[in-house]
Amino acid sequence: MIRLDGRKVLITGGSRGIGRATALLFAKAGADVAISYVSNQKAAEEVVQEVEKIGRRALAYQAEMSSRTDIDRMVGDILAKWGELDTLVNNAGIWTYLETGKLDDAVYHETIGVNVDGVFFAINAVVPAMKKHGRGWIVNVTSTAAVRGEAFHSHYAASKGALHSLTKSLAVELAPYGIRVNAVAPGWTDTDMCTASFSEPGFREKVRQSIPLKRIPPPEDVAGPILFLASDLARHVTGEILDVNGGSVLCGG
């Protein structure tokens, strides 16, 4: 069992899906866990309660991930309460539809704001504390769309591609401070984000058949690789893009 005893972790978008599964897995590994959420306070409170049942401390913050003010406030409060924040999982993200040639400015800016700006802001907020303590672990949750592209979701694919470049750039920049930066790139996963698509007749089975391992994974199957990259088992891994997609896209970094 991977152990993260004494670690202080922030998981953005931690109230559901991959974020929730990651929060619970990190708590089981011995870490104290803070999560952010956008609107579902009840779900966030349930995650806090589950983490506390495991025996770890937990915090939940309502935060708009495109807002640097919200993120700075959240990180500042975590540091005030816990004294350290050594692990960041940038999981919060949105998947929206946008047809090229019919640009919806609001949809475009919201997607880039959450998926790219929010990650920049979160990393910027936590890095000073990580540098101070001479250690840190950052895992960005991206997408296979970053390498394969995705019609009618080009802005989303571009936002995740930006995170691949960010991950590799910061891995080199922050290595002298003992901070490792990696990414996990999931494919189709059985989460709320995919519910609408999977409700279309026959689509879920079509997706399953397109995956060489012939299964659509639960969020826990993505949380495990995130935990690995944040652990000492991966102490010589930085700048890596770890694909978690059952073999459907073989373009890891």
Backbone as CSV, one residue per row, in Angstrom:
resi,resn,N_x,N_y,N_z,CA_x,CA_y,CA_z,C_x,C_y,C_z
1,MET,0.842,-1.211,0.000,0.000,0.000,0.000,0.870,1.251,0.000
2,ILE,0.604,2.155,-0.903,1.297,3.437,-0.920,0.875,4.244,0.303
3,ARG,1.868,4.841,0.981,1.575,5.655,2.151,1.954,7.121,1.887
4,LEU,1.063,8.017,2.313,1.305,9.452,2.213,1.133,10.091,3.586
5,ASP,1.568,9.399,4.628,1.384,9.899,5.988,2.022,11.273,6.162
6,GLY,1.253,12.181,6.764,1.741,13.525,7.018,1.574,14.493,5.865
7,ARG,1.139,14.008,4.729,0.994,14.876,3.556,-0.281,15.713,3.662
8,LYS,-0.224,16.908,3.073,-1.351,17.836,3.026,-1.677,18.078,1.558
9,VAL,-2.886,17.704,1.154,-3.236,17.636,-0.269,-4.424,18.537,-0.583
10,LEU,-4.357,19.244,-1.710,-5.505,19.962,-2.253,-5.889,19.315,-3.567
11,ILE,-7.155,18.921,-3.671,-7.688,18.331,-4.891,-8.794,19.237,-5.399
12,THR,-8.578,19.881,-6.532,-9.618,20.750,-7.067,-10.686,19.900,-7.747
13,GLY,-11.927,20.356,-7.698,-13.027,19.569,-8.255,-13.151,18.241,-7.540
14,GLY,-13.079,18.281,-6.205,-13.011,17.046,-5.430,-14.313,16.509,-4.903
15,SER,-15.441,17.061,-5.335,-16.715,16.631,-4.760,-17.366,15.473,-5.499
16,ARG,-16.855,15.124,-6.669,-17.475,14.059,-7.451,-16.459,13.451,-8.407
17,GLY,-16.832,12.355,-9.012,-16.040,11.740,-10.068,-14.616,11.411,-9.677
18,ILE,-13.694,11.725,-10.570,-12.287,11.425,-10.348,-11.758,12.149,-9.112
19,GLY,-12.187,13.386,-8.899,-11.728,14.144,-7.741,-12.135,13.498,-6.432
20,ARG,-13.374,13.067,-6.351,-13.861,12.402,-5.133,-13.105,11.101,-4.893
21,ALA,-12.957,10.285,-5.927,-12.251,9.018,-5.790,-10.808,9.250,-5.350
22,THR,-10.192,10.299,-5.867,-8.811,10.625,-5.506,-8.726,11.086,-4.058
23,ALA,-9.674,11.903,-3.638,-9.678,12.376,-2.253,-9.754,11.215,-1.267
24,LEU,-10.633,10.264,-1.534,-10.796,9.129,-0.627,-9.571,8.217,-0.651
25,LEU,-8.978,8.033,-1.814,-7.802,7.175,-1.916,-6.606,7.806,-1.202
26,PHE,-6.436,9.117,-1.364,-5.346,9.806,-0.669,-5.539,9.734,0.843
27,ALA,-6.777,9.869,1.294,-7.050,9.773,2.737,-6.711,8.379,3.258
28,LYS,-7.067,7.360,2.501,-6.743,5.985,2.900,-5.230,5.769,2.965
29,ALA,-4.489,6.546,2.167,-3.025,6.449,2.171,-2.398,7.281,3.288
30,GLY,-3.228,8.002,4.061,-2.725,8.719,5.224,-2.635,10.220,5.101
31,ALA,-3.132,10.800,4.003,-3.014,12.240,3.797,-4.227,12.985,4.334
32,ASP,-3.998,14.220,4.764,-5.096,15.145,5.034,-5.495,15.761,3.696
33,VAL,-6.801,15.952,3.492,-7.293,16.296,2.159,-8.205,17.518,2.191
34,ALA,-7.888,18.502,1.374,-8.778,19.635,1.119,-9.290,19.510,-0.303
35,ILE,-10.545,19.870,-0.510,-11.118,19.822,-1.851,-11.780,21.154,-2.172
36,SER,-11.884,21.427,-3.463,-12.683,22.561,-3.910,-13.891,22.035,-4.672
37,TYR,-14.924,22.849,-4.702,-16.127,22.515,-5.469,-16.735,23.808,-5.978
38,VAL,-17.583,23.693,-6.983,-18.192,24.893,-7.565,-19.539,25.198,-6.932
39,SER,-20.441,24.211,-6.904,-21.798,24.507,-6.440,-22.438,23.431,-5.574
40,ASN,-21.974,22.194,-5.678,-22.631,21.095,-4.972,-22.069,20.946,-3.561
41,GLN,-22.554,21.796,-2.666,-22.051,21.792,-1.293,-22.335,20.474,-0.587
42,LYS,-23.490,19.894,-0.844,-23.866,18.641,-0.195,-22.870,17.532,-0.544
43,ALA,-22.532,17.431,-1.826,-21.580,16.403,-2.250,-20.214,16.644,-1.628
44,ALA,-19.800,17.909,-1.555,-18.507,18.238,-0.950,-18.494,17.875,0.534
45,GLU,-19.588,18.168,1.233,-19.667,17.834,2.653,-19.633,16.331,2.876
46,GLU,-20.214,15.584,1.948,-20.182,14.120,2.072,-18.764,13.593,1.915
47,VAL,-17.989,14.202,1.014,-16.588,13.796,0.866,-15.818,14.100,2.148
48,VAL,-16.045,15.262,2.715,-15.394,15.623,3.980,-15.717,14.599,5.062
49,GLN,-16.982,14.239,5.164,-17.395,13.265,6.176,-16.739,11.904,5.948
50,GLU,-16.640,11.486,4.690,-16.020,10.190,4.394,-14.527,10.200,4.712
51,VAL,-13.855,11.305,4.398,-12.425,11.421,4.712,-12.223,11.372,6.226
52,GLU,-13.079,12.069,6.954,-12.947,12.086,8.409,-13.236,10.715,9.016
53,LYS,-14.142,9.954,8.418,-14.396,8.589,8.883,-13.162,7.706,8.722
54,ILE,-12.362,8.006,7.703,-11.130,7.260,7.480,-10.094,7.605,8.550
55,GLY,-10.296,8.771,9.193,-9.386,9.184,10.251,-8.452,10.312,9.886
56,ARG,-8.732,10.971,8.753,-7.892,12.084,8.319,-8.664,13.390,8.396
57,ARG,-7.933,14.492,8.418,-8.566,15.810,8.424,-9.019,16.176,7.014
58,ALA,-10.079,16.973,6.941,-10.623,17.349,5.638,-11.171,18.770,5.673
59,LEU,-11.041,19.445,4.536,-11.584,20.787,4.352,-12.246,20.852,2.987
60,ALA,-13.279,21.681,2.855,-13.941,21.881,1.567,-14.161,23.370,1.345
61,TYR,-13.912,23.810,0.127,-14.026,25.222,-0.221,-14.823,25.401,-1.497
62,GLN,-15.785,26.303,-1.454,-16.468,26.704,-2.669,-15.550,27.691,-3.376
63,ALA,-15.192,27.382,-4.609,-14.265,28.251,-5.334,-14.535,28.180,-6.827
64,GLU,-14.534,29.318,-7.463,-14.616,29.390,-8.917,-13.195,29.272,-9.456
65,MET,-12.927,28.216,-10.212,-11.556,27.919,-10.586,-10.970,28.884,-11.613
66,SER,-11.785,29.716,-12.218,-11.241,30.725,-13.122,-10.916,32.020,-12.380
67,SER,-11.114,32.010,-11.061,-10.897,33.208,-10.249,-9.620,33.074,-9.429
68,ARG,-8.633,33.880,-9.737,-7.402,33.853,-8.945,-7.678,34.264,-7.499
69,THR,-8.610,35.178,-7.299,-8.951,35.613,-5.943,-9.481,34.453,-5.114
70,ASP,-10.399,33.672,-5.686,-10.950,32.520,-4.967,-9.866,31.502,-4.636
71,ILE,-8.996,31.235,-5.591,-7.957,30.227,-5.389,-6.945,30.692,-4.349
72,ASP,-6.514,31.948,-4.433,-5.567,32.472,-3.442,-6.162,32.438,-2.041
73,ARG,-7.447,32.763,-1.951,-8.119,32.722,-0.651,-8.136,31.311,-0.096
74,MET,-8.478,30.351,-0.938,-8.547,28.957,-0.518,-7.193,28.444,-0.055
75,VAL,-6.180,28.641,-0.862,-4.847,28.159,-0.510,-4.341,28.846,0.754
76,GLY,-4.587,30.136,0.878,-4.176,30.865,2.078,-4.809,30.307,3.334
77,ASP,-6.079,29.940,3.246,-6.767,29.401,4.422,-6.241,28.013,4.784
78,ILE,-5.966,27.189,3.763,-5.409,25.858,4.027,-4.056,25.983,4.729
79,LEU,-3.218,26.868,4.245,-1.903,27.067,4.850,-2.034,27.588,6.283
80,ALA,-3.009,28.467,6.514,-3.220,28.991,7.866,-3.653,27.896,8.825
81,LYS,-4.461,26.962,8.335,-4.978,25.895,9.195,-3.987,24.748,9.371
82,TRP,-3.289,24.390,8.295,-2.446,23.190,8.322,-0.951,23.491,8.327
83,GLY,-0.561,24.704,7.973,0.844,25.069,8.007,1.646,24.623,6.802
84,GLU,1.105,23.754,5.994,1.801,23.256,4.809,0.783,22.761,3.796
85,LEU,1.161,22.824,2.531,0.365,22.262,1.444,1.368,21.735,0.440
86,ASP,1.637,20.422,0.513,2.738,19.871,-0.269,2.308,19.136,-1.533
87,THR,1.003,18.907,-1.695,0.530,18.138,-2.839,-0.690,18.814,-3.463
88,LEU,-0.671,18.970,-4.770,-1.780,19.592,-5.495,-2.200,18.689,-6.638
89,VAL,-3.484,18.367,-6.684,-4.050,17.631,-7.812,-5.018,18.569,-8.531
90,ASN,-4.637,19.006,-9.705,-5.483,19.904,-10.505,-6.467,19.065,-11.314
91,ASN,-7.592,18.765,-10.700,-8.586,17.893,-11.326,-9.770,18.651,-11.904
92,ALA,-10.089,19.819,-11.365,-11.278,20.556,-11.811,-11.195,20.854,-13.303
93,GLY,-12.287,20.611,-13.994,-12.326,20.899,-15.421,-13.733,20.750,-15.957
94,ILE,-13.985,21.357,-17.098,-15.297,21.251,-17.727,-15.124,20.837,-19.185
95,TRP,-16.136,20.145,-19.701,-16.146,19.655,-21.083,-17.376,20.240,-21.752
96,THR,-17.166,21.134,-22.716,-18.278,21.841,-23.337,-18.228,21.669,-24.854
97,TYR,-19.363,21.918,-25.484,-19.517,21.773,-26.937,-19.302,23.123,-27.603
98,LEU,-18.540,23.125,-28.691,-18.328,24.371,-29.422,-17.983,24.056,-30.875
99,GLU,-18.864,24.465,-31.781,-18.632,24.230,-33.201,-17.842,25.390,-33.797
100,THR,-16.740,25.068,-34.434,-15.920,26.096,-35.052,-16.709,26.809,-36.150
101,GLY,-16.609,28.114,-36.174,-17.382,28.926,-37.118,-18.654,29.454,-36.499
102,LYS,-19.000,28.943,-35.327,-20.177,29.411,-34.590,-19.759,29.699,-33.148
103,LEU,-18.704,30.502,-33.017,-18.073,30.743,-31.719,-19.029,31.357,-30.713
104,ASP,-19.120,30.706,-29.578,-19.836,31.249,-28.428,-18.771,31.731,-27.449
105,ASP,-18.603,33.049,-27.371,-17.529,33.615,-26.559,-17.599,33.151,-25.104
106,ALA,-18.809,33.083,-24.564,-18.961,32.721,-23.152,-18.487,31.290,-22.899
107,VAL,-18.867,30.371,-23.776,-18.466,28.971,-23.625,-16.951,28.840,-23.758
108,TYR,-16.389,29.513,-24.749,-14.940,29.445,-24.971,-14.181,29.955,-23.745
109,HIS,-14.526,31.146,-23.287,-13.790,31.749,-22.184,-13.990,30.987,-20.874
110,GLU,-15.176,30.439,-20.667,-15.406,29.646,-19.453,-14.518,28.401,-19.456
111,THR,-14.451,27.727,-20.598,-13.659,26.502,-20.688,-12.177,26.771,-20.472
112,ILE,-11.648,27.770,-21.155,-10.243,28.110,-20.984,-9.991,28.632,-19.571
113,GLY,-10.942,29.383,-19.036,-10.782,29.942,-17.697,-10.649,28.874,-16.632
114,VAL,-11.506,27.855,-16.709,-11.471,26.780,-15.719,-10.317,25.817,-15.991
115,ASN,-10.192,25.378,-17.240,-9.264,24.296,-17.567,-7.804,24.722,-17.642
116,VAL,-7.555,25.979,-17.975,-6.168,26.448,-18.103,-5.833,27.475,-17.023
117,ASP,-6.582,28.574,-16.983,-6.275,29.623,-16.010,-6.314,29.085,-14.584
118,GLY,-7.319,28.263,-14.282,-7.449,27.741,-12.927,-6.254,26.918,-12.498
119,VAL,-5.696,26.157,-13.426,-4.514,25.349,-13.114,-3.306,26.254,-12.880
120,PHE,-3.120,27.257,-13.741,-2.042,28.232,-13.542,-2.176,28.892,-12.171
121,PHE,-3.385,29.359,-11.857,-3.590,30.073,-10.603,-3.313,29.176,-9.394
122,ALA,-3.780,27.923,-9.453,-3.586,27.014,-8.324,-2.107,26.702,-8.108
123,ILE,-1.401,26.413,-9.201,0.025,26.128,-9.075,0.766,27.354,-8.550
124,ASN,0.442,28.516,-9.097,1.085,29.749,-8.653,0.877,29.984,-7.158
125,ALA,-0.295,29.601,-6.656,-0.615,29.836,-5.248,0.115,28.883,-4.309
126,VAL,0.322,27.640,-4.743,0.914,26.651,-3.837,2.434,26.572,-3.919
127,VAL,3.025,26.977,-5.035,4.468,26.801,-5.224,5.320,27.507,-4.167
128,PRO,4.989,28.735,-3.732,5.832,29.353,-2.699,5.955,28.507,-1.432
129,ALA,4.868,27.906,-1.003,4.914,27.052,0.193,5.723,25.790,-0.076
130,MET,5.591,25.237,-1.270,6.371,24.051,-1.620,7.861,24.369,-1.654
131,LYS,8.217,25.500,-2.246,9.623,25.908,-2.286,10.173,26.110,-0.883
132,LYS,9.373,26.701,-0.018,9.799,26.958,1.358,10.180,25.678,2.076
133,HIS,9.419,24.603,1.831,9.665,23.333,2.506,10.567,22.394,1.699
134,GLY,10.922,22.813,0.494,11.847,22.031,-0.316,11.283,20.736,-0.845
135,ARG,9.970,20.702,-1.029,9.361,19.497,-1.584,7.964,19.828,-2.098
136,GLY,7.493,19.047,-3.054,6.148,19.264,-3.563,5.808,18.261,-4.650
137,TRP,4.523,17.975,-4.758,4.025,17.043,-5.764,2.818,17.675,-6.437
138,ILE,2.875,17.830,-7.745,1.766,18.398,-8.511,1.371,17.395,-9.584
139,VAL,0.073,17.076,-9.640,-0.446,16.181,-10.676,-1.599,16.899,-11.377
140,ASN,-1.459,17.092,-12.667,-2.511,17.716,-13.467,-3.335,16.638,-14.158
141,VAL,-4.648,16.742,-14.066,-5.525,15.799,-14.756,-5.884,16.406,-16.110
142,THR,-5.439,15.753,-17.173,-5.636,16.296,-18.511,-6.645,15.427,-19.268
143,SER,-6.330,14.993,-20.464,-7.264,14.189,-21.243,-6.563,13.632,-22.475
144,THR,-7.022,12.482,-22.933,-6.506,11.959,-24.201,-6.850,12.892,-25.362
145,ALA,-7.856,13.756,-25.169,-8.203,14.726,-26.212,-7.035,15.649,-26.526
146,ALA,-6.110,15.791,-25.590,-4.966,16.679,-25.791,-4.064,16.199,-26.916
147,VAL,-4.048,14.882,-27.155,-3.165,14.345,-28.196,-3.910,13.842,-29.422
148,ARG,-5.159,13.446,-29.248,-5.885,12.909,-30.407,-6.749,13.975,-31.076
149,GLY,-7.002,15.101,-30.368,-7.948,16.094,-30.857,-9.372,15.621,-30.627
150,GLU,-10.313,16.515,-30.782,-11.710,16.130,-30.559,-12.632,17.092,-31.298
151,ALA,-13.259,16.624,-32.356,-14.158,17.459,-33.147,-15.288,18.004,-32.287
152,PHE,-15.632,19.249,-32.507,-16.686,19.973,-31.793,-16.344,20.230,-30.323
153,HIS,-15.122,19.880,-29.948,-14.615,20.187,-28.606,-13.167,20.661,-28.726
154,SER,-12.879,21.376,-29.813,-11.490,21.761,-30.081,-10.922,22.655,-28.987
155,HIS,-11.763,23.517,-28.413,-11.300,24.404,-27.342,-10.944,23.602,-26.095
156,TYR,-11.725,22.537,-25.844,-11.432,21.651,-24.710,-10.117,20.915,-24.953
157,ALA,-9.955,20.344,-26.149,-8.721,19.640,-26.474,-7.521,20.571,-26.370
158,ALA,-7.685,21.794,-26.841,-6.599,22.767,-26.767,-6.255,23.100,-25.319
159,SER,-7.270,23.185,-24.471,-7.020,23.500,-23.061,-6.223,22.383,-22.394
160,LYS,-6.518,21.142,-22.746,-5.793,20.018,-22.150,-4.398,19.884,-22.749
161,GLY,-4.254,20.213,-24.035,-2.937,20.242,-24.635,-2.043,21.272,-23.959
162,ALA,-2.621,22.397,-23.585,-1.866,23.426,-22.864,-1.327,22.873,-21.552
163,LEU,-2.107,22.024,-20.885,-1.658,21.452,-19.616,-0.506,20.478,-19.817
164,HIS,-0.476,19.795,-20.956,0.668,18.920,-21.234,1.945,19.753,-21.333
165,SER,1.880,20.853,-22.050,3.047,21.725,-22.181,3.413,22.347,-20.844
166,LEU,2.417,22.733,-20.081,2.658,23.320,-18.756,3.335,22.313,-17.842
167,THR,2.854,21.074,-17.865,3.427,20.027,-17.020,4.906,19.836,-17.308
168,LYS,5.259,19.741,-18.581,6.653,19.504,-18.946,7.525,20.714,-18.640
169,SER,6.999,21.904,-18.860,7.770,23.119,-18.586,8.054,23.272,-17.097
170,LEU,7.031,23.071,-16.279,7.209,23.251,-14.841,8.020,22.130,-14.216
171,ALA,7.986,20.941,-14.822,8.794,19.844,-14.297,10.266,20.240,-14.259
172,VAL,10.716,20.923,-15.303,12.114,21.363,-15.364,12.337,22.577,-14.461
173,GLU,11.409,23.531,-14.510,11.563,24.758,-13.734,11.580,24.505,-12.231
174,LEU,10.762,23.567,-11.773,10.601,23.371,-10.332,11.430,22.226,-9.761
175,ALA,12.081,21.448,-10.621,12.901,20.332,-10.143,13.973,20.756,-9.133
176,PRO,14.648,21.892,-9.315,15.671,22.287,-8.337,15.131,22.509,-6.926
177,TYR,13.822,22.663,-6.799,13.210,22.902,-5.492,12.605,21.638,-4.894
178,GLY,12.849,20.503,-5.525,12.310,19.251,-5.018,10.837,19.065,-5.311
179,ILE,10.351,19.749,-6.332,8.934,19.670,-6.705,8.809,18.882,-8.003
180,ARG,8.021,17.808,-7.966,7.773,17.013,-9.170,6.421,17.383,-9.760
181,VAL,6.366,17.472,-11.082,5.140,17.846,-11.791,4.850,16.807,-12.859
182,ASN,3.706,16.164,-12.760,3.307,15.137,-13.719,1.837,15.323,-14.092
183,ALA,1.375,14.521,-15.028,-0.030,14.587,-15.447,-0.570,13.191,-15.689
184,VAL,-1.856,13.043,-15.457,-2.597,11.837,-15.813,-3.621,12.238,-16.867
185,ALA,-3.647,11.499,-17.966,-4.549,11.817,-19.083,-5.581,10.704,-19.231
186,PRO,-6.751,10.850,-18.629,-7.782,9.809,-18.762,-8.446,9.829,-20.129
187,GLY,-8.948,8.666,-20.521,-9.850,8.583,-21.655,-11.275,8.602,-21.118
188,TRP,-12.193,7.950,-21.836,-13.570,7.865,-21.352,-13.588,7.222,-19.960
189,THR,-14.304,7.862,-19.043,-14.405,7.384,-17.667,-15.853,7.504,-17.218
190,ASP,-16.289,6.598,-16.390,-17.691,6.568,-15.962,-17.941,7.613,-14.881
191,THR,-18.065,8.882,-15.303,-18.299,9.991,-14.379,-19.496,10.811,-14.846
192,ASP,-19.891,11.766,-14.003,-21.012,12.639,-14.344,-20.757,13.409,-15.636
193,MET,-19.495,13.744,-15.906,-19.160,14.513,-17.102,-19.575,13.779,-18.376
194,CYS,-19.569,12.454,-18.307,-19.877,11.654,-19.491,-21.316,11.137,-19.516
195,THR,-22.094,11.425,-18.493,-23.432,10.858,-18.377,-24.313,11.176,-19.578
196,ALA,-24.309,12.450,-19.995,-25.176,12.853,-21.113,-24.807,12.094,-22.387
197,SER,-23.498,11.966,-22.653,-23.068,11.249,-23.865,-23.427,9.778,-23.788
198,PHE,-23.240,9.175,-22.634,-23.522,7.750,-22.479,-25.018,7.441,-22.516
199,SER,-25.857,8.471,-22.337,-27.308,8.255,-22.363,-27.840,8.123,-23.791
200,GLU,-27.014,8.494,-24.779,-27.433,8.349,-26.169,-27.471,6.862,-26.527
201,PRO,-28.547,6.398,-27.156,-28.695,4.969,-27.457,-27.493,4.382,-28.190
202,GLY,-26.933,3.355,-27.612,-25.842,2.637,-28.252,-24.467,3.247,-28.105
203,PHE,-24.388,4.483,-27.603,-23.095,5.163,-27.589,-22.139,4.565,-26.558
204,ARG,-22.663,4.234,-25.393,-21.806,3.663,-24.353,-21.126,2.377,-24.847
205,GLU,-21.901,1.527,-25.505,-21.330,0.274,-25.999,-20.334,0.543,-27.124
206,LYS,-20.607,1.529,-27.948,-19.677,1.904,-29.010,-18.339,2.333,-28.417
207,VAL,-18.408,3.127,-27.352,-17.178,3.563,-26.681,-16.445,2.364,-26.089
208,ARG,-17.183,1.494,-25.419,-16.559,0.322,-24.786,-15.835,-0.538,-25.813
209,GLN,-16.456,-0.727,-26.950,-15.850,-1.547,-27.992,-14.613,-0.891,-28.602
210,SER,-14.525,0.428,-28.511,-13.382,1.146,-29.086,-12.146,1.079,-28.197
211,ILE,-12.323,0.619,-26.967,-11.218,0.535,-26.011,-10.641,-0.877,-26.038
212,PRO,-9.351,-1.042,-26.292,-8.774,-2.380,-26.373,-9.055,-3.259,-25.155
213,LEU,-9.076,-2.693,-23.956,-9.374,-3.486,-22.761,-10.868,-3.749,-22.584
214,LYS,-11.689,-3.160,-23.465,-13.140,-3.428,-23.501,-13.843,-3.130,-22.180
215,ARG,-13.481,-2.020,-21.570,-14.177,-1.594,-20.359,-14.084,-0.087,-20.230
216,ILE,-15.149,0.516,-19.687,-15.147,1.932,-19.343,-14.861,1.998,-17.850
217,PRO,-13.755,2.586,-17.454,-13.331,2.491,-16.064,-14.121,3.390,-15.125
218,PRO,-14.225,2.982,-13.859,-14.767,3.862,-12.838,-13.704,4.894,-12.454
219,PRO,-14.072,5.954,-11.747,-13.104,6.992,-11.361,-11.915,6.452,-10.570
220,GLU,-12.124,5.403,-9.814,-11.052,4.833,-8.999,-9.864,4.373,-9.843
221,ASP,-10.135,3.990,-11.100,-9.060,3.530,-11.970,-8.154,4.666,-12.435
222,VAL,-8.621,5.880,-12.302,-7.799,7.053,-12.600,-7.149,7.569,-11.320
223,ALA,-7.850,7.449,-10.204,-7.305,7.908,-8.920,-6.028,7.161,-8.562
224,GLY,-5.957,5.863,-8.878,-4.773,5.071,-8.559,-3.501,5.611,-9.199
225,PRO,-3.500,5.858,-10.512,-2.318,6.448,-11.144,-1.963,7.829,-10.596
226,ILE,-2.963,8.622,-10.220,-2.686,9.925,-9.607,-1.936,9.723,-8.293
227,LEU,-2.421,8.788,-7.479,-1.760,8.483,-6.211,-0.320,8.027,-6.449
228,PHE,-0.124,7.169,-7.429,1.224,6.689,-7.740,2.161,7.845,-8.046
229,LEU,1.740,8.768,-8.917,2.604,9.875,-9.310,2.901,10.818,-8.153
230,ALA,2.032,10.847,-7.161,2.245,11.699,-5.991,3.018,10.977,-4.887
231,SER,3.399,9.746,-5.129,4.065,8.949,-4.103,5.561,8.833,-4.364
232,ASP,6.279,8.312,-3.368,7.718,8.114,-3.515,8.065,6.970,-4.461
233,LEU,7.081,6.150,-4.823,7.342,5.130,-5.825,7.678,5.760,-7.178
234,ALA,7.236,7.006,-7.349,7.503,7.734,-8.594,8.514,8.855,-8.363
235,ARG,9.421,8.660,-7.411,10.322,9.744,-7.018,11.277,10.182,-8.131
236,HIS,11.472,9.345,-9.149,12.350,9.724,-10.262,11.543,9.987,-11.537
237,VAL,10.262,10.298,-11.351,9.376,10.585,-12.487,8.917,12.034,-12.404
238,THR,9.214,12.821,-13.409,8.688,14.180,-13.489,8.564,14.570,-14.959
239,GLY,7.569,15.391,-15.255,7.296,15.774,-16.638,6.604,14.698,-17.441
240,GLU,6.054,13.693,-16.761,5.427,12.556,-17.443,3.936,12.801,-17.686
241,ILE,3.451,12.386,-18.848,2.022,12.364,-19.145,1.620,10.897,-19.162
242,LEU,0.899,10.451,-18.154,0.520,9.047,-18.028,-0.884,8.837,-18.571
243,ASP,-0.980,8.155,-19.719,-2.277,7.871,-20.306,-2.982,6.771,-19.508
244,VAL,-4.255,7.004,-19.214,-5.067,6.011,-18.502,-6.342,5.817,-19.317
245,ASN,-6.254,4.987,-20.364,-7.377,4.909,-21.300,-7.614,3.524,-21.857
246,GLY,-7.052,2.499,-21.198,-7.287,1.137,-21.656,-6.670,0.809,-22.997
247,GLY,-5.695,1.631,-23.433,-5.027,1.380,-24.707,-5.664,2.052,-25.902
248,SER,-6.670,2.900,-25.665,-7.363,3.499,-26.806,-6.558,4.595,-27.494
249,VAL,-5.677,5.239,-26.759,-4.772,6.238,-27.344,-3.388,5.967,-26.765
250,LEU,-2.423,5.680,-27.624,-1.093,5.272,-27.172,-0.081,6.354,-27.515
251,CYS,-0.204,7.462,-26.800,0.659,8.622,-27.108,1.167,9.276,-25.833
252,GLY,1.597,8.503,-24.864,2.043,9.060,-23.591,3.238,9.975,-23.751
253,GLY,3.495,10.796,-22.730,4.606,11.731,-22.782,5.655,11.404,-21.787
